[in-house]
Amino acid sequence: MFKLKAIFMATAFAFVGFSASAQSCGDDTLCKVKALGVLKVGTKDDYVPWSYRASDGSFKGMEVDIGKKIAETLGVKAEFVKVTSANRFEFLAQGQIDLMIASASDTAERRKVVAFVHPNYYSSGYTLLLPKAVTATEWSQLSDQTVCAVQGAWYNKPAQEELKLKVLAFAGTAETEAAMTQGRCIGLLEDDNQINVRLSNPKWAEYQKPLSSQADTPWGMAVRQSDQFAPFGLSISGIISEMHRDGTLLTLEKEHGIANSAFLIKMHDALKDHVN
């Protein structure tokens, strides 16, 4: 009993010291992350191969590996928190996560809510995944047609306003797929990178990507606006730059079955060491 009590007291004192250390950081997110030993990363769990759940329930994917490498560089453990396109910015603003790596396109509208750390780490445009039975080759041929999309995707608005599509939005990728197979929409409105990955899977052999990609837009890792030029935001910026410079992002892309993208090749060439 004495030993158990001693262990309890030691644990309690350690916890008090741990909490006091984090509390003494004030609004310094990097300090808090270091004190707690944990970097909370918000990411999706349904976006293969960038971020998804494995059969054992763990998070997997290219963005997950990026988060792990950032945490390792900071000397802490990565803890992943599920976010969706609809709630990811809210989770960040509320402090439920420290860093968001969730295929979020860096747009002027979103910068009013969060800060995107530069350089950006990825890029994509948007287009449609359509059944091969659909013979359209121009966007104008699908005017007023209903397409399925994920709630909160940045391209939902321009698809409606500029391309005159009717967007039927759902909470997640699985729901959009189900709605399309049920005939509730003519096709899926998605990132072109995601559609390329789909089309490499025999499951989607009867589908195609016949339309040109629209509005190629970089993806950004997001932090709270107060962190953008603070130690945390500047640290993340430096780590992303090094990942471009040393080819880490290109390597991760290949490891997850994604053909090296023009954006990552361009960024690596721009930042690589000029001395061989």
C-alpha atoms as an extended CHARMM CRD file, in Angstrom:
* protein
*
       276  EXT
         1         1  MET       CA              0.0000000000        0.0000000000        0.0000000000  PROA      1               0.0000000000
         2         2  PHE       CA              2.8590000000        2.3660000000        0.8870000000  PROA      2               0.0000000000
         3         3  LYS       CA              4.5210000000        1.6920000000       -2.4840000000  PROA      3               0.0000000000
         4         4  LEU       CA              1.2760000000        2.3130000000       -4.3550000000  PROA      4               0.0000000000
         5         5  LYS       CA              0.7500000000        5.5590000000       -2.4610000000  PROA      5               0.0000000000
         6         6  ALA       CA              4.3080000000        6.6540000000       -3.2060000000  PROA      6               0.0000000000
         7         7  ILE       CA              3.8380000000        5.9260000000       -6.9280000000  PROA      7               0.0000000000
         8         8  PHE       CA              0.5760000000        7.8580000000       -6.9390000000  PROA      8               0.0000000000
         9         9  MET       CA              2.1540000000       10.8570000000       -5.2370000000  PROA      9               0.0000000000
        10        10  ALA       CA              5.1230000000       10.8450000000       -7.6170000000  PROA      10              0.0000000000
        11        11  THR       CA              2.8070000000       10.6770000000      -10.6220000000  PROA      11              0.0000000000
        12        12  ALA       CA              0.6730000000       13.4970000000       -9.2380000000  PROA      12              0.0000000000
        13        13  PHE       CA              3.6880000000       15.7550000000       -8.6720000000  PROA      13              0.0000000000
        14        14  ALA       CA              4.9810000000       14.9780000000      -12.1800000000  PROA      14              0.0000000000
        15        15  PHE       CA              1.6000000000       15.8970000000      -13.6570000000  PROA      15              0.0000000000
        16        16  VAL       CA              1.4780000000       19.1790000000      -11.7330000000  PROA      16              0.0000000000
        17        17  GLY       CA              4.9490000000       20.0980000000      -12.9850000000  PROA      17              0.0000000000
        18        18  PHE       CA              3.9860000000       19.1010000000      -16.5180000000  PROA      18              0.0000000000
        19        19  SER       CA              0.8510000000       21.2560000000      -16.4640000000  PROA      19              0.0000000000
        20        20  ALA       CA              2.6240000000       24.2130000000      -14.9140000000  PROA      20              0.0000000000
        21        21  SER       CA              5.2390000000       24.0810000000      -17.6390000000  PROA      21              0.0000000000
        22        22  ALA       CA              2.5920000000       24.1720000000      -20.3760000000  PROA      22              0.0000000000
        23        23  GLN       CA              0.6480000000       26.9280000000      -18.6110000000  PROA      23              0.0000000000
        24        24  SER       CA              3.7560000000       29.0780000000      -18.3310000000  PROA      24              0.0000000000
        25        25  CYS       CA              3.9570000000       29.1960000000      -22.1260000000  PROA      25              0.0000000000
        26        26  GLY       CA              1.1120000000       31.6780000000      -22.4040000000  PROA      26              0.0000000000
        27        27  ASP       CA              0.0250000000       31.9550000000      -26.0560000000  PROA      27              0.0000000000
        28        28  ASP       CA              3.2450000000       30.4420000000      -27.4350000000  PROA      28              0.0000000000
        29        29  THR       CA              2.0240000000       27.3370000000      -29.2860000000  PROA      29              0.0000000000
        30        30  LEU       CA              5.5100000000       25.9830000000      -29.9640000000  PROA      30              0.0000000000
        31        31  CYS       CA              6.3120000000       26.2320000000      -26.2590000000  PROA      31              0.0000000000
        32        32  LYS       CA              3.0820000000       24.3770000000      -25.3830000000  PROA      32              0.0000000000
        33        33  VAL       CA              3.7330000000       21.6510000000      -27.9300000000  PROA      33              0.0000000000
        34        34  LYS       CA              7.2390000000       21.1540000000      -26.5560000000  PROA      34              0.0000000000
        35        35  ALA       CA              6.0320000000       21.1940000000      -22.9400000000  PROA      35              0.0000000000
        36        36  LEU       CA              3.2670000000       18.6600000000      -23.5790000000  PROA      36              0.0000000000
        37        37  GLY       CA              5.4290000000       16.5690000000      -25.8950000000  PROA      37              0.0000000000
        38        38  VAL       CA              2.5670000000       16.2690000000      -28.3770000000  PROA      38              0.0000000000
        39        39  LEU       CA              1.7370000000       17.9220000000      -31.6930000000  PROA      39              0.0000000000
        40        40  LYS       CA             -1.9930000000       17.6370000000      -32.4100000000  PROA      40              0.0000000000
        41        41  VAL       CA             -2.4640000000       17.3540000000      -36.1570000000  PROA      41              0.0000000000
        42        42  GLY       CA             -5.8900000000       17.6140000000      -37.7570000000  PROA      42              0.0000000000
        43        43  THR       CA             -6.2940000000       15.4020000000      -40.8090000000  PROA      43              0.0000000000
        44        44  LYS       CA             -9.0070000000       13.5640000000      -42.7160000000  PROA      44              0.0000000000
        45        45  ASP       CA             -9.7130000000        9.8410000000      -42.3840000000  PROA      45              0.0000000000
        46        46  ASP       CA            -11.3110000000        9.1740000000      -45.7830000000  PROA      46              0.0000000000
        47        47  TYR       CA             -8.9450000000       10.6620000000      -48.3490000000  PROA      47              0.0000000000
        48        48  VAL       CA             -6.8550000000        7.8010000000      -49.7410000000  PROA      48              0.0000000000
        49        49  PRO       CA             -3.8790000000        7.9240000000      -50.1910000000  PROA      49              0.0000000000
        50        50  TRP       CA             -3.2820000000       11.2830000000      -48.4990000000  PROA      50              0.0000000000
        51        51  SER       CA             -5.0010000000       10.6560000000      -45.1550000000  PROA      51              0.0000000000
        52        52  TYR       CA             -7.2100000000        7.7250000000      -44.1890000000  PROA      52              0.0000000000
        53        53  ARG       CA             -7.8720000000        5.0350000000      -41.6030000000  PROA      53              0.0000000000
        54        54  ALA       CA             -6.0820000000        1.7070000000      -41.8550000000  PROA      54              0.0000000000
        55        55  SER       CA             -7.8340000000       -1.5310000000      -40.9130000000  PROA      55              0.0000000000
        56        56  ASP       CA             -6.4000000000       -1.2790000000      -37.3910000000  PROA      56              0.0000000000
        57        57  GLY       CA             -7.9370000000        2.1680000000      -36.9220000000  PROA      57              0.0000000000
        58        58  SER       CA             -4.6770000000        4.1060000000      -37.1920000000  PROA      58              0.0000000000
        59        59  PHE       CA             -4.1890000000        7.0740000000      -39.5020000000  PROA      59              0.0000000000
        60        60  LYS       CA             -2.2130000000        6.4180000000      -42.6890000000  PROA      60              0.0000000000
        61        61  GLY       CA             -1.2730000000        8.3570000000      -45.7970000000  PROA      61              0.0000000000
        62        62  MET       CA              1.1120000000       10.8990000000      -47.2520000000  PROA      62              0.0000000000
        63        63  GLU       CA             -0.2050000000       13.7620000000      -45.1080000000  PROA      63              0.0000000000
        64        64  VAL       CA              0.0070000000       11.5870000000      -42.0000000000  PROA      64              0.0000000000
        65        65  ASP       CA              3.6550000000       10.8270000000      -42.7340000000  PROA      65              0.0000000000
        66        66  ILE       CA              4.3000000000       14.5430000000      -43.2260000000  PROA      66              0.0000000000
        67        67  GLY       CA              2.7670000000       15.2020000000      -39.8060000000  PROA      67              0.0000000000
        68        68  LYS       CA              4.9230000000       12.5150000000      -38.2150000000  PROA      68              0.0000000000
        69        69  LYS       CA              8.0870000000       13.9770000000      -39.7400000000  PROA      69              0.0000000000
        70        70  ILE       CA              7.2070000000       17.4690000000      -38.5130000000  PROA      70              0.0000000000
        71        71  ALA       CA              6.5930000000       16.1460000000      -34.9960000000  PROA      71              0.0000000000
        72        72  GLU       CA              9.8580000000       14.1980000000      -35.0990000000  PROA      72              0.0000000000
        73        73  THR       CA             11.7470000000       17.3270000000      -36.1300000000  PROA      73              0.0000000000
        74        74  LEU       CA             10.1730000000       19.2370000000      -33.2320000000  PROA      74              0.0000000000
        75        75  GLY       CA             11.1430000000       16.4170000000      -30.8720000000  PROA      75              0.0000000000
        76        76  VAL       CA              7.5770000000       15.4970000000      -29.9300000000  PROA      76              0.0000000000
        77        77  LYS       CA              4.9570000000       12.8520000000      -30.6820000000  PROA      77              0.0000000000
        78        78  ALA       CA              2.3080000000       13.3260000000      -33.3770000000  PROA      78              0.0000000000
        79        79  GLU       CA             -1.2930000000       12.8660000000      -32.2870000000  PROA      79              0.0000000000
        80        80  PHE       CA             -3.8160000000       12.7890000000      -35.1300000000  PROA      80              0.0000000000
        81        81  VAL       CA             -7.3270000000       14.1820000000      -34.8030000000  PROA      81              0.0000000000
        82        82  LYS       CA            -10.0310000000       13.4720000000      -37.3690000000  PROA      82              0.0000000000
        83        83  VAL       CA            -11.3190000000       16.5520000000      -39.1710000000  PROA      83              0.0000000000
        84        84  THR       CA            -13.6190000000       17.0090000000      -42.1630000000  PROA      84              0.0000000000
        85        85  SER       CA            -13.7980000000       19.6030000000      -44.9080000000  PROA      85              0.0000000000
        86        86  ALA       CA            -16.6670000000       21.2090000000      -43.0080000000  PROA      86              0.0000000000
        87        87  ASN       CA            -15.0900000000       21.4560000000      -39.5150000000  PROA      87              0.0000000000
        88        88  ARG       CA            -11.2990000000       21.5520000000      -40.0060000000  PROA      88              0.0000000000
        89        89  PHE       CA            -10.9490000000       25.3410000000      -39.7230000000  PROA      89              0.0000000000
        90        90  GLU       CA            -13.2230000000       25.4460000000      -36.6790000000  PROA      90              0.0000000000
        91        91  PHE       CA            -11.1570000000       22.7480000000      -34.9380000000  PROA      91              0.0000000000
        92        92  LEU       CA             -8.0010000000       24.7900000000      -35.5130000000  PROA      92              0.0000000000
        93        93  ALA       CA             -9.5200000000       28.0670000000      -34.3520000000  PROA      93              0.0000000000
        94        94  GLN       CA            -10.9120000000       26.4110000000      -31.1960000000  PROA      94              0.0000000000
        95        95  GLY       CA             -7.5410000000       24.9020000000      -30.2680000000  PROA      95              0.0000000000
        96        96  GLN       CA             -8.5650000000       21.2670000000      -30.6970000000  PROA      96              0.0000000000
        97        97  ILE       CA             -5.5820000000       20.8930000000      -33.0290000000  PROA      97              0.0000000000
        98        98  ASP       CA             -2.2750000000       22.7660000000      -33.3690000000  PROA      98              0.0000000000
        99        99  LEU       CA             -1.6850000000       22.1670000000      -37.0640000000  PROA      99              0.0000000000
       100       100  MET       CA             -4.0150000000       21.2620000000      -39.9160000000  PROA      100             0.0000000000
       101       101  ILE       CA             -2.7680000000       19.0570000000      -42.7580000000  PROA      101             0.0000000000
       102       102  ALA       CA             -6.0330000000       18.1410000000      -44.4610000000  PROA      102             0.0000000000
       103       103  SER       CA             -5.8240000000       18.7490000000      -48.2290000000  PROA      103             0.0000000000
       104       104  ALA       CA             -6.9460000000       22.3530000000      -47.7190000000  PROA      104             0.0000000000
       105       105  SER       CA             -6.4820000000       24.6430000000      -50.6950000000  PROA      105             0.0000000000
       106       106  ASP       CA             -4.8940000000       27.9900000000      -49.8280000000  PROA      106             0.0000000000
       107       107  THR       CA             -7.4310000000       30.6490000000      -50.8430000000  PROA      107             0.0000000000
       108       108  ALA       CA             -7.9190000000       34.3340000000      -50.0130000000  PROA      108             0.0000000000
       109       109  GLU       CA            -11.2880000000       33.6090000000      -48.4070000000  PROA      109             0.0000000000
       110       110  ARG       CA             -9.8140000000       30.9900000000      -46.0730000000  PROA      110             0.0000000000
       111       111  ARG       CA             -6.9670000000       33.2900000000      -45.0570000000  PROA      111             0.0000000000
       112       112  LYS       CA             -9.5660000000       35.4300000000      -43.3210000000  PROA      112             0.0000000000
       113       113  VAL       CA            -10.0570000000       32.5600000000      -40.8510000000  PROA      113             0.0000000000
       114       114  VAL       CA             -6.6790000000       30.7820000000      -40.5470000000  PROA      114             0.0000000000
       115       115  ALA       CA             -3.0710000000       31.3300000000      -41.5920000000  PROA      115             0.0000000000
       116       116  PHE       CA             -1.4870000000       29.1360000000      -44.2520000000  PROA      116             0.0000000000
       117       117  VAL       CA              2.1920000000       28.4700000000      -43.6500000000  PROA      117             0.0000000000
       118       118  HSD       CA              4.4210000000       28.9980000000      -46.6510000000  PROA      118             0.0000000000
       119       119  PRO       CA              5.6900000000       27.4290000000      -48.7450000000  PROA      119             0.0000000000
       120       120  ASN       CA              2.6340000000       25.3630000000      -49.6480000000  PROA      120             0.0000000000
       121       121  TYR       CA              3.1880000000       21.6250000000      -49.5710000000  PROA      121             0.0000000000
       122       122  TYR       CA              0.9980000000       20.3510000000      -52.4390000000  PROA      122             0.0000000000
       123       123  SER       CA             -1.3600000000       21.4900000000      -55.1970000000  PROA      123             0.0000000000
       124       124  SER       CA             -4.3720000000       20.3940000000      -57.2070000000  PROA      124             0.0000000000
       125       125  GLY       CA             -7.1710000000       21.6000000000      -59.4210000000  PROA      125             0.0000000000
       126       126  TYR       CA            -10.6680000000       20.1730000000      -59.6680000000  PROA      126             0.0000000000
       127       127  THR       CA            -12.5800000000       18.2070000000      -62.2430000000  PROA      127             0.0000000000
       128       128  LEU       CA            -15.2600000000       15.5080000000      -62.5580000000  PROA      128             0.0000000000
       129       129  LEU       CA            -15.1650000000       11.7380000000      -62.2920000000  PROA      129             0.0000000000
       130       130  LEU       CA            -17.7960000000       10.5550000000      -64.7470000000  PROA      130             0.0000000000
       131       131  PRO       CA            -19.1310000000        7.1870000000      -65.9260000000  PROA      131             0.0000000000
       132       132  LYS       CA            -17.8080000000        6.2600000000      -69.3530000000  PROA      132             0.0000000000
       133       133  ALA       CA            -21.4120000000        6.3100000000      -70.5380000000  PROA      133             0.0000000000
       134       134  VAL       CA            -21.3100000000       10.0990000000      -70.2120000000  PROA      134             0.0000000000
       135       135  THR       CA            -19.9060000000       11.4190000000      -73.4770000000  PROA      135             0.0000000000
       136       136  ALA       CA            -19.3330000000       15.0510000000      -72.4890000000  PROA      136             0.0000000000
       137       137  THR       CA            -15.9280000000       16.4970000000      -73.3700000000  PROA      137             0.0000000000
       138       138  GLU       CA            -16.6320000000       20.1360000000      -72.4920000000  PROA      138             0.0000000000
       139       139  TRP       CA            -17.8300000000       21.6080000000      -69.1880000000  PROA      139             0.0000000000
       140       140  SER       CA            -20.5660000000       23.5330000000      -70.9780000000  PROA      140             0.0000000000
       141       141  GLN       CA            -22.2080000000       20.2480000000      -71.9690000000  PROA      141             0.0000000000
       142       142  LEU       CA            -22.9640000000       19.5260000000      -68.2860000000  PROA      142             0.0000000000
       143       143  SER       CA            -24.5340000000       22.8620000000      -67.4310000000  PROA      143             0.0000000000
       144       144  ASP       CA            -27.4010000000       22.4490000000      -64.9080000000  PROA      144             0.0000000000
       145       145  GLN       CA            -26.4210000000       18.8180000000      -64.1820000000  PROA      145             0.0000000000
       146       146  THR       CA            -26.2010000000       17.6620000000      -60.5530000000  PROA      146             0.0000000000
       147       147  VAL       CA            -22.7890000000       16.5200000000      -59.2770000000  PROA      147             0.0000000000
       148       148  CYS       CA            -21.8420000000       15.0810000000      -55.8770000000  PROA      148             0.0000000000
       149       149  ALA       CA            -19.1770000000       16.7320000000      -53.7110000000  PROA      149             0.0000000000
       150       150  VAL       CA            -17.9010000000       16.8950000000      -50.1540000000  PROA      150             0.0000000000
       151       151  GLN       CA            -19.2050000000       19.6860000000      -47.9350000000  PROA      151             0.0000000000
       152       152  GLY       CA            -16.7210000000       22.5190000000      -47.4610000000  PROA      152             0.0000000000
       153       153  ALA       CA            -14.6560000000       21.7990000000      -50.5920000000  PROA      153             0.0000000000
       154       154  TRP       CA            -13.4080000000       25.1490000000      -51.9250000000  PROA      154             0.0000000000
       155       155  TYR       CA            -14.3540000000       24.3510000000      -55.5150000000  PROA      155             0.0000000000
       156       156  ASN       CA            -18.0630000000       23.7770000000      -54.8060000000  PROA      156             0.0000000000
       157       157  LYS       CA            -18.7840000000       27.4980000000      -55.1210000000  PROA      157             0.0000000000
       158       158  PRO       CA            -16.9600000000       28.1840000000      -58.4330000000  PROA      158             0.0000000000
       159       159  ALA       CA            -18.4070000000       24.9860000000      -59.9110000000  PROA      159             0.0000000000
       160       160  GLN       CA            -21.8690000000       26.3580000000      -59.2380000000  PROA      160             0.0000000000
       161       161  GLU       CA            -21.2440000000       29.9870000000      -60.1230000000  PROA      161             0.0000000000
       162       162  GLU       CA            -18.8460000000       29.6510000000      -63.0460000000  PROA      162             0.0000000000
       163       163  LEU       CA            -19.6440000000       26.2500000000      -64.5330000000  PROA      163             0.0000000000
       164       164  LYS       CA            -23.3750000000       26.3160000000      -63.7290000000  PROA      164             0.0000000000
       165       165  LEU       CA            -23.3790000000       22.9070000000      -62.0590000000  PROA      165             0.0000000000
       166       166  LYS       CA            -25.7910000000       21.9170000000      -59.3060000000  PROA      166             0.0000000000
       167       167  VAL       CA            -23.7540000000       20.6570000000      -56.3460000000  PROA      167             0.0000000000
       168       168  LEU       CA            -25.1940000000       18.0400000000      -53.9880000000  PROA      168             0.0000000000
       169       169  ALA       CA            -22.8440000000       18.0920000000      -50.9810000000  PROA      169             0.0000000000
       170       170  PHE       CA            -22.2940000000       15.3860000000      -48.3580000000  PROA      170             0.0000000000
       171       171  ALA       CA            -20.2880000000       15.0830000000      -45.1470000000  PROA      171             0.0000000000
       172       172  GLY       CA            -17.6210000000       12.7350000000      -46.5100000000  PROA      172             0.0000000000
       173       173  THR       CA            -16.1810000000       10.8860000000      -49.4930000000  PROA      173             0.0000000000
       174       174  ALA       CA            -18.0420000000        7.6300000000      -48.7980000000  PROA      174             0.0000000000
       175       175  GLU       CA            -21.3620000000        9.4680000000      -48.8760000000  PROA      175             0.0000000000
       176       176  THR       CA            -20.5750000000       11.1250000000      -52.2120000000  PROA      176             0.0000000000
       177       177  GLU       CA            -19.6570000000        7.7680000000      -53.7480000000  PROA      177             0.0000000000
       178       178  ALA       CA            -22.8580000000        6.1420000000      -52.4820000000  PROA      178             0.0000000000
       179       179  ALA       CA            -24.9920000000        8.9970000000      -53.8190000000  PROA      179             0.0000000000
       180       180  MET       CA            -23.4080000000        8.7240000000      -57.2760000000  PROA      180             0.0000000000
       181       181  THR       CA            -23.8800000000        4.9540000000      -57.4780000000  PROA      181             0.0000000000
       182       182  GLN       CA            -27.5070000000        5.4850000000      -56.4360000000  PROA      182             0.0000000000
       183       183  GLY       CA            -27.9690000000        7.8050000000      -59.3980000000  PROA      183             0.0000000000
       184       184  ARG       CA            -28.4540000000       10.9850000000      -57.3710000000  PROA      184             0.0000000000
       185       185  CYS       CA            -25.7910000000       12.8100000000      -59.3920000000  PROA      185             0.0000000000
       186       186  ILE       CA            -24.0440000000       12.4360000000      -62.7130000000  PROA      186             0.0000000000
       187       187  GLY       CA            -20.5130000000       12.2870000000      -61.2720000000  PROA      187             0.0000000000
       188       188  LEU       CA            -18.0890000000       13.2890000000      -58.5090000000  PROA      188             0.0000000000
       189       189  LEU       CA            -16.6330000000       16.7820000000      -58.2370000000  PROA      189             0.0000000000
       190       190  GLU       CA            -13.1500000000       16.2850000000      -56.7360000000  PROA      190             0.0000000000
       191       191  ASP       CA             -9.4570000000       17.2120000000      -56.6990000000  PROA      191             0.0000000000
       192       192  ASP       CA             -7.8780000000       16.0500000000      -59.9440000000  PROA      192             0.0000000000
       193       193  ASN       CA             -5.1410000000       14.2620000000      -57.9640000000  PROA      193             0.0000000000
       194       194  GLN       CA             -7.7750000000       12.2340000000      -56.1250000000  PROA      194             0.0000000000
       195       195  ILE       CA             -9.4680000000       11.2720000000      -59.3760000000  PROA      195             0.0000000000
       196       196  ASN       CA             -6.1250000000       10.1450000000      -60.8510000000  PROA      196             0.0000000000
       197       197  VAL       CA             -5.6670000000        7.8280000000      -57.8720000000  PROA      197             0.0000000000
       198       198  ARG       CA             -9.2060000000        6.4760000000      -58.2710000000  PROA      198             0.0000000000
       199       199  LEU       CA             -8.6720000000        5.7020000000      -61.9430000000  PROA      199             0.0000000000
       200       200  SER       CA             -5.5990000000        3.5870000000      -61.1210000000  PROA      200             0.0000000000
       201       201  ASN       CA             -7.9270000000        1.2670000000      -59.1540000000  PROA      201             0.0000000000
       202       202  PRO       CA             -9.8250000000       -1.4400000000      -61.1400000000  PROA      202             0.0000000000
       203       203  LYS       CA            -12.8870000000       -0.5780000000      -59.0400000000  PROA      203             0.0000000000
       204       204  TRP       CA            -13.2880000000        2.5450000000      -61.1550000000  PROA      204             0.0000000000
       205       205  ALA       CA            -12.6200000000        0.9290000000      -64.5430000000  PROA      205             0.0000000000
       206       206  GLU       CA            -15.9870000000        2.1140000000      -65.8890000000  PROA      206             0.0000000000
       207       207  TYR       CA            -15.2530000000        5.7560000000      -65.0480000000  PROA      207             0.0000000000
       208       208  GLN       CA            -13.2430000000        8.4830000000      -66.7270000000  PROA      208             0.0000000000
       209       209  LYS       CA            -11.8510000000       12.0170000000      -66.3740000000  PROA      209             0.0000000000
       210       210  PRO       CA            -12.7090000000       13.5840000000      -69.7510000000  PROA      210             0.0000000000
       211       211  LEU       CA            -12.8470000000       17.2620000000      -68.7330000000  PROA      211             0.0000000000
       212       212  SER       CA             -9.9580000000       19.6770000000      -68.2710000000  PROA      212             0.0000000000
       213       213  SER       CA             -8.8570000000       20.4810000000      -64.7120000000  PROA      213             0.0000000000
       214       214  GLN       CA             -9.8850000000       23.8550000000      -63.3670000000  PROA      214             0.0000000000
       215       215  ALA       CA             -8.1940000000       26.3940000000      -61.0850000000  PROA      215             0.0000000000
       216       216  ASP       CA             -5.0260000000       24.6240000000      -59.9790000000  PROA      216             0.0000000000
       217       217  THR       CA             -4.5830000000       25.7920000000      -56.3680000000  PROA      217             0.0000000000
       218       218  PRO       CA             -1.8270000000       25.0250000000      -53.8010000000  PROA      218             0.0000000000
       219       219  TRP       CA             -2.6340000000       23.1090000000      -50.6210000000  PROA      219             0.0000000000
       220       220  GLY       CA             -1.4810000000       24.6870000000      -47.3850000000  PROA      220             0.0000000000
       221       221  MET       CA             -0.7890000000       23.5850000000      -43.8370000000  PROA      221             0.0000000000
       222       222  ALA       CA             -2.7880000000       25.8610000000      -41.5680000000  PROA      222             0.0000000000
       223       223  VAL       CA             -2.0640000000       27.3450000000      -38.1500000000  PROA      223             0.0000000000
       224       224  ARG       CA             -3.9650000000       29.8800000000      -36.0980000000  PROA      224             0.0000000000
       225       225  GLN       CA             -3.4780000000       33.4360000000      -37.3380000000  PROA      225             0.0000000000
       226       226  SER       CA             -1.7020000000       34.3470000000      -34.1120000000  PROA      226             0.0000000000
       227       227  ASP       CA              0.8920000000       31.6420000000      -34.8580000000  PROA      227             0.0000000000
       228       228  GLN       CA              1.7370000000       32.6570000000      -38.4140000000  PROA      228             0.0000000000
       229       229  PHE       CA              4.7800000000       34.8110000000      -37.5800000000  PROA      229             0.0000000000
       230       230  ALA       CA              5.3070000000       33.3820000000      -34.0950000000  PROA      230             0.0000000000
       231       231  PRO       CA              7.8680000000       30.6400000000      -33.3000000000  PROA      231             0.0000000000
       232       232  PHE       CA              5.4130000000       27.8430000000      -34.1520000000  PROA      232             0.0000000000
       233       233  GLY       CA              4.4430000000       29.1110000000      -37.6010000000  PROA      233             0.0000000000
       234       234  LEU       CA              8.0280000000       29.9870000000      -38.5040000000  PROA      234             0.0000000000
       235       235  SER       CA              9.2240000000       26.5330000000      -37.3810000000  PROA      235             0.0000000000
       236       236  ILE       CA              6.6410000000       24.7760000000      -39.5400000000  PROA      236             0.0000000000
       237       237  SER       CA              7.5870000000       26.9980000000      -42.4740000000  PROA      237             0.0000000000
       238       238  GLY       CA             11.2420000000       26.0280000000      -42.1360000000  PROA      238             0.0000000000
       239       239  ILE       CA             10.4290000000       22.3270000000      -41.9050000000  PROA      239             0.0000000000
       240       240  ILE       CA              8.2410000000       22.4200000000      -45.0360000000  PROA      240             0.0000000000
       241       241  SER       CA             10.9740000000       24.2730000000      -46.9300000000  PROA      241             0.0000000000
       242       242  GLU       CA             13.5060000000       21.5990000000      -45.9920000000  PROA      242             0.0000000000
       243       243  MET       CA             11.1050000000       18.8320000000      -47.0800000000  PROA      243             0.0000000000
       244       244  HSD       CA             10.9180000000       20.4630000000      -50.5100000000  PROA      244             0.0000000000
       245       245  ARG       CA             14.6600000000       21.0670000000      -50.6430000000  PROA      245             0.0000000000
       246       246  ASP       CA             15.7920000000       17.5620000000      -49.7310000000  PROA      246             0.0000000000
       247       247  GLY       CA             13.1340000000       15.7520000000      -51.7920000000  PROA      247             0.0000000000
       248       248  THR       CA             11.2430000000       14.2900000000      -48.8190000000  PROA      248             0.0000000000
       249       249  LEU       CA              7.8520000000       15.2620000000      -50.2500000000  PROA      249             0.0000000000
       250       250  LEU       CA              8.6730000000       13.7190000000      -53.6360000000  PROA      250             0.0000000000
       251       251  THR       CA              9.7370000000       10.5120000000      -51.8940000000  PROA      251             0.0000000000
       252       252  LEU       CA              6.5610000000       10.3610000000      -49.7970000000  PROA      252             0.0000000000
       253       253  GLU       CA              4.4610000000       10.8900000000      -52.9060000000  PROA      253             0.0000000000
       254       254  LYS       CA              6.0300000000        7.8440000000      -54.5810000000  PROA      254             0.0000000000
       255       255  GLU       CA              5.7770000000        5.7470000000      -51.4240000000  PROA      255             0.0000000000
       256       256  HSD       CA              2.0200000000        6.2790000000      -51.4090000000  PROA      256             0.0000000000
       257       257  GLY       CA              1.5430000000        5.3320000000      -55.0400000000  PROA      257             0.0000000000
       258       258  ILE       CA              1.1380000000        8.8580000000      -56.3750000000  PROA      258             0.0000000000
       259       259  ALA       CA              2.9640000000        9.8970000000      -59.5350000000  PROA      259             0.0000000000
       260       260  ASN       CA              5.3230000000       12.7850000000      -58.8090000000  PROA      260             0.0000000000
       261       261  SER       CA              3.3330000000       15.9690000000      -59.3320000000  PROA      261             0.0000000000
       262       262  ALA       CA              4.4930000000       18.9480000000      -61.3600000000  PROA      262             0.0000000000
       263       263  PHE       CA              4.1160000000       21.1730000000      -58.2860000000  PROA      263             0.0000000000
       264       264  LEU       CA              6.4720000000       19.1400000000      -56.0810000000  PROA      264             0.0000000000
       265       265  ILE       CA              9.0250000000       18.7840000000      -58.8710000000  PROA      265             0.0000000000
       266       266  LYS       CA              8.9610000000       22.5630000000      -59.4150000000  PROA      266             0.0000000000
       267       267  MET       CA              9.3210000000       23.3130000000      -55.6950000000  PROA      267             0.0000000000
       268       268  HSD       CA             12.1990000000       20.8630000000      -55.2800000000  PROA      268             0.0000000000
       269       269  ASP       CA             14.0450000000       22.3950000000      -58.2260000000  PROA      269             0.0000000000
       270       270  ALA       CA             13.4750000000       25.8980000000      -56.8580000000  PROA      270             0.0000000000
       271       271  LEU       CA             14.7320000000       25.1320000000      -53.3290000000  PROA      271             0.0000000000
       272       272  LYS       CA             17.3460000000       22.4200000000      -53.8190000000  PROA      272             0.0000000000
       273       273  ASP       CA             20.9530000000       23.0860000000      -52.9080000000  PROA      273             0.0000000000
       274       274  HSD       CA             22.7570000000       24.5990000000      -55.9250000000  PROA      274             0.0000000000
       275       275  VAL       CA             26.0920000000       23.1510000000      -54.7870000000  PROA      275             0.0000000000
       276       276  ASN       CA             26.4880000000       19.4880000000      -55.6920000000  PROA      276             0.0000000000
